[in-house]
Amino acid sequence: MPQRPASKAPDWTTALVVMGVSGAGKSTVAARLAERLHWPLVEGDSLHPPANIEKMSHGIPLDDDDRLPWLKAIAARIDAARQTHRPIIVTCSALKRSYREIFADGHDDVGFVYLQGAKELIAQRLAARTNHFMPPGLLDSQFAALQEPGADEPAIAIPVDATPDAIVSTIIDKLAMPTRA
């Protein structure tokens, strides 16, 4: 997993995609990161077509064909940010390299913050979560589909065994991101 030194920030000026399996803390971390950076937040789950939500709520894992319209909707939001020069934070599982490539679209201005955690810890979090369409039973399918970002991808891995605020501080430090009070 690539680790970037804090002294050299990558040029992730269009989007930071907070990624990982369901239950890793994407929404919580991304919301706090967006607040600290004063960047708008795009909750990727809100862009799922209704058919995807229906499928997942019934415990049926999505396949690549199901995910493609969702991934394209997220990529369109990233492209809009690129066009307007207004950076965004995006939450998305981004489980596969091919999905992350759709978001980057050949540009080097999109980075990925991979929230990495042990399956047992994430299963505990999912079991405690309420009012979400993603049932804990789909965690195995998420880990099966997960292709952790490679060293050649614009990504940093952040362990999720700390508090959300500590995770956000680690992200900002690793990326040498300027924040506003």
Contacts in CASP RR format, 6 or more apart in sequence:
PFRMAT RR
TARGET T0000
AUTHOR 0000-0000-0000
METHOD contacts of the structure
MODEL  1
MPQRPASKAPDWTTALVVMGVSGAGKSTVAARLAERLHWPLVEGDSLHPP
ANIEKMSHGIPLDDDDRLPWLKAIAARIDAARQTHRPIIVTCSALKRSYR
EIFADGHDDVGFVYLQGAKELIAQRLAARTNHFMPPGLLDSQFAALQEPG
ADEPAIAIPVDATPDAIVSTIIDKLAMPTRA
1 114 0 8 1.000
1 116 0 8 1.000
1 148 0 8 1.000
1 149 0 8 1.000
1 150 0 8 1.000
1 151 0 8 1.000
1 155 0 8 1.000
1 156 0 8 1.000
1 157 0 8 1.000
2 149 0 8 1.000
2 150 0 8 1.000
2 151 0 8 1.000
2 152 0 8 1.000
2 153 0 8 1.000
2 155 0 8 1.000
2 156 0 8 1.000
2 157 0 8 1.000
3 156 0 8 1.000
3 157 0 8 1.000
3 174 0 8 1.000
4 10 0 8 1.000
4 156 0 8 1.000
4 174 0 8 1.000
4 175 0 8 1.000
6 173 0 8 1.000
6 174 0 8 1.000
6 175 0 8 1.000
6 176 0 8 1.000
7 176 0 8 1.000
8 176 0 8 1.000
9 175 0 8 1.000
9 176 0 8 1.000
9 177 0 8 1.000
10 111 0 8 1.000
10 154 0 8 1.000
10 175 0 8 1.000
11 108 0 8 1.000
11 109 0 8 1.000
12 109 0 8 1.000
12 110 0 8 1.000
12 111 0 8 1.000
12 154 0 8 1.000
12 175 0 8 1.000
13 87 0 8 1.000
13 109 0 8 1.000
14 78 0 8 1.000
14 81 0 8 1.000
14 82 0 8 1.000
14 87 0 8 1.000
14 88 0 8 1.000
14 107 0 8 1.000
14 109 0 8 1.000
14 110 0 8 1.000
15 78 0 8 1.000
15 81 0 8 1.000
15 82 0 8 1.000
15 87 0 8 1.000
15 88 0 8 1.000
15 89 0 8 1.000
15 90 0 8 1.000
15 103 0 8 1.000
15 109 0 8 1.000
15 110 0 8 1.000
15 111 0 8 1.000
16 33 0 8 1.000
16 39 0 8 1.000
16 87 0 8 1.000
16 88 0 8 1.000
16 89 0 8 1.000
16 90 0 8 1.000
16 110 0 8 1.000
16 111 0 8 1.000
16 112 0 8 1.000
16 113 0 8 1.000
16 175 0 8 1.000
17 78 0 8 1.000
17 90 0 8 1.000
17 91 0 8 1.000
17 92 0 8 1.000
17 94 0 8 1.000
17 100 0 8 1.000
17 103 0 8 1.000
17 110 0 8 1.000
17 111 0 8 1.000
17 112 0 8 1.000
17 113 0 8 1.000
18 26 0 8 1.000
18 29 0 8 1.000
18 30 0 8 1.000
18 33 0 8 1.000
18 89 0 8 1.000
18 90 0 8 1.000
18 91 0 8 1.000
18 92 0 8 1.000
18 113 0 8 1.000
18 115 0 8 1.000
19 26 0 8 1.000
19 91 0 8 1.000
19 92 0 8 1.000
19 93 0 8 1.000
19 94 0 8 1.000
19 95 0 8 1.000
19 100 0 8 1.000
19 112 0 8 1.000
19 113 0 8 1.000
19 114 0 8 1.000
19 115 0 8 1.000
20 26 0 8 1.000
20 93 0 8 1.000
20 94 0 8 1.000
20 95 0 8 1.000
20 114 0 8 1.000
20 115 0 8 1.000
20 116 0 8 1.000
20 146 0 8 1.000
21 93 0 8 1.000
21 95 0 8 1.000
21 122 0 8 1.000
21 139 0 8 1.000
21 142 0 8 1.000
21 143 0 8 1.000
21 146 0 8 1.000
22 93 0 8 1.000
22 122 0 8 1.000
22 126 0 8 1.000
22 134 0 8 1.000
22 138 0 8 1.000
22 139 0 8 1.000
22 142 0 8 1.000
23 122 0 8 1.000
23 125 0 8 1.000
23 126 0 8 1.000
23 129 0 8 1.000
23 134 0 8 1.000
23 139 0 8 1.000
24 115 0 8 1.000
24 116 0 8 1.000
24 117 0 8 1.000
24 122 0 8 1.000
24 125 0 8 1.000
24 160 0 8 1.000
25 115 0 8 1.000
25 125 0 8 1.000
25 160 0 8 1.000
25 164 0 8 1.000
26 91 0 8 1.000
26 92 0 8 1.000
26 93 0 8 1.000
26 115 0 8 1.000
27 43 0 8 1.000
27 45 0 8 1.000
27 91 0 8 1.000
28 164 0 8 1.000
29 113 0 8 1.000
29 115 0 8 1.000
29 164 0 8 1.000
29 167 0 8 1.000
29 168 0 8 1.000
29 171 0 8 1.000
30 41 0 8 1.000
30 43 0 8 1.000
30 89 0 8 1.000
30 90 0 8 1.000
30 91 0 8 1.000
31 41 0 8 1.000
32 164 0 8 1.000
32 165 0 8 1.000
32 168 0 8 1.000
33 39 0 8 1.000
33 89 0 8 1.000
33 113 0 8 1.000
33 168 0 8 1.000
33 171 0 8 1.000
33 172 0 8 1.000
34 40 0 8 1.000
34 41 0 8 1.000
34 89 0 8 1.000
36 168 0 8 1.000
36 172 0 8 1.000
36 179 0 8 1.000
37 87 0 8 1.000
37 89 0 8 1.000
37 172 0 8 1.000
37 177 0 8 1.000
37 179 0 8 1.000
37 180 0 8 1.000
38 179 0 8 1.000
38 180 0 8 1.000
39 87 0 8 1.000
39 88 0 8 1.000
39 89 0 8 1.000
40 86 0 8 1.000
40 88 0 8 1.000
40 89 0 8 1.000
41 88 0 8 1.000
41 89 0 8 1.000
41 90 0 8 1.000
41 91 0 8 1.000
42 74 0 8 1.000
42 77 0 8 1.000
42 88 0 8 1.000
42 89 0 8 1.000
42 90 0 8 1.000
42 91 0 8 1.000
43 91 0 8 1.000
44 70 0 8 1.000
44 74 0 8 1.000
44 90 0 8 1.000
44 91 0 8 1.000
44 92 0 8 1.000
45 91 0 8 1.000
45 133 0 8 1.000
47 70 0 8 1.000
47 73 0 8 1.000
47 74 0 8 1.000
47 77 0 8 1.000
48 70 0 8 1.000
49 69 0 8 1.000
49 70 0 8 1.000
51 66 0 8 1.000
52 62 0 8 1.000
52 66 0 8 1.000
52 67 0 8 1.000
52 70 0 8 1.000
53 133 0 8 1.000
55 61 0 8 1.000
55 62 0 8 1.000
55 66 0 8 1.000
56 62 0 8 1.000
56 133 0 8 1.000
56 134 0 8 1.000
56 135 0 8 1.000
56 138 0 8 1.000
57 133 0 8 1.000
57 135 0 8 1.000
59 135 0 8 1.000
59 137 0 8 1.000
59 138 0 8 1.000
61 138 0 8 1.000
61 141 0 8 1.000
61 145 0 8 1.000
64 96 0 8 1.000
64 98 0 8 1.000
67 99 0 8 1.000
71 92 0 8 1.000
71 99 0 8 1.000
71 102 0 8 1.000
71 103 0 8 1.000
72 102 0 8 1.000
74 90 0 8 1.000
74 92 0 8 1.000
74 103 0 8 1.000
75 102 0 8 1.000
75 103 0 8 1.000
75 105 0 8 1.000
77 88 0 8 1.000
77 90 0 8 1.000
78 88 0 8 1.000
78 90 0 8 1.000
78 103 0 8 1.000
78 105 0 8 1.000
78 110 0 8 1.000
79 105 0 8 1.000
81 87 0 8 1.000
81 88 0 8 1.000
82 107 0 8 1.000
82 109 0 8 1.000
90 103 0 8 1.000
92 99 0 8 1.000
92 103 0 8 1.000
93 142 0 8 1.000
94 100 0 8 1.000
94 103 0 8 1.000
94 112 0 8 1.000
95 142 0 8 1.000
95 145 0 8 1.000
95 146 0 8 1.000
95 147 0 8 1.000
96 145 0 8 1.000
96 146 0 8 1.000
96 147 0 8 1.000
97 147 0 8 1.000
97 149 0 8 1.000
97 150 0 8 1.000
97 153 0 8 1.000
100 112 0 8 1.000
100 149 0 8 1.000
100 153 0 8 1.000
100 155 0 8 1.000
103 110 0 8 1.000
104 110 0 8 1.000
104 111 0 8 1.000
104 154 0 8 1.000
108 154 0 8 1.000
110 154 0 8 1.000
111 154 0 8 1.000
111 155 0 8 1.000
112 149 0 8 1.000
112 153 0 8 1.000
112 154 0 8 1.000
112 155 0 8 1.000
112 156 0 8 1.000
113 155 0 8 1.000
113 156 0 8 1.000
113 158 0 8 1.000
113 171 0 8 1.000
114 148 0 8 1.000
114 149 0 8 1.000
114 155 0 8 1.000
114 156 0 8 1.000
114 157 0 8 1.000
114 158 0 8 1.000
115 158 0 8 1.000
115 160 0 8 1.000
115 167 0 8 1.000
116 148 0 8 1.000
116 157 0 8 1.000
116 158 0 8 1.000
116 159 0 8 1.000
116 160 0 8 1.000
117 159 0 8 1.000
117 160 0 8 1.000
117 161 0 8 1.000
118 161 0 8 1.000
119 139 0 8 1.000
119 143 0 8 1.000
121 160 0 8 1.000
121 161 0 8 1.000
122 139 0 8 1.000
122 160 0 8 1.000
123 136 0 8 1.000
123 139 0 8 1.000
126 134 0 8 1.000
126 136 0 8 1.000
126 137 0 8 1.000
126 139 0 8 1.000
127 136 0 8 1.000
129 136 0 8 1.000
148 157 0 8 1.000
149 155 0 8 1.000
149 157 0 8 1.000
156 171 0 8 1.000
156 174 0 8 1.000
156 175 0 8 1.000
158 167 0 8 1.000
158 170 0 8 1.000
158 171 0 8 1.000
158 174 0 8 1.000
160 167 0 8 1.000
162 170 0 8 1.000
171 177 0 8 1.000
172 179 0 8 1.000
END
